[in-house]
Amino acid sequence: MNHLKLICFAFALTYLIGSCESKKDINRNSLNSGSQLEYQAIGKMNKEEFWRVIDFANQQAKGDEQLFENLVVQSLSHYSPEGIIEFECLLAQQLLDADDFKIMAAQKIIEGSITDDSYLYFRCWLICQGRKVFEETLRNPDSLATIDTEGIVAEFEPLLYYSTQAYENKTGKREEDESFPRSVASARGLSYDSATETKGEDWTEEQLPALLPKLWAKYN
């Protein structure tokens, strides 16, 4: 009888240990996938908060575009509809700030060609690399030579739609009107769709090796 109890106790202990280890594995896998990660808003949406959202998603997604989207939209759910609108306005401002002939030259070297749409999507991709990379690139576009673009297209159009998606989720609205983030940003003069004046001096292809020597050496 005592022998039987000992066997039952050993079986129960083994099951308990195995169950705990399985839970640890599940929690560890969930954490690695990002499902357990939660963004915490600090205050109202401003430039600092904008970059906290982008950097959080960039660091956790590690190149997973779908996870990046989920994390940005989820993070924006912590803000009011007005905060989501501000995020869109700040996004538009960053895109306008990056509208520079040297940024355009960097894309030309990296991708080999440029269109109006691809130039916009390239700047979206640049923002998705995080604040440090973005601001350093604005100071010195040749610094992009340190970024690994092997096997990827350095464009990211989906970033343009996250504010709309988050706003729809927050408000329940489905038909866009003048209250939607992009319309509000456009009304403030923050439109990346309209023709704007690109900063700096235009270039010819013959000037590219001297203009951005590190990038040129890497891709040519």
PyMOL commands that set and color helices and strands:
alter all, ss='L'
color gray80, all
select helices_A, chain A and resi 2-33+47-61+65-76+81-97+101-111+116-128+131-139+141-146+157-171+181-187+205-211+213-219
alter helices_A, ss='H'
color red, helices_A
deselect
rebuild
show_as cartoon
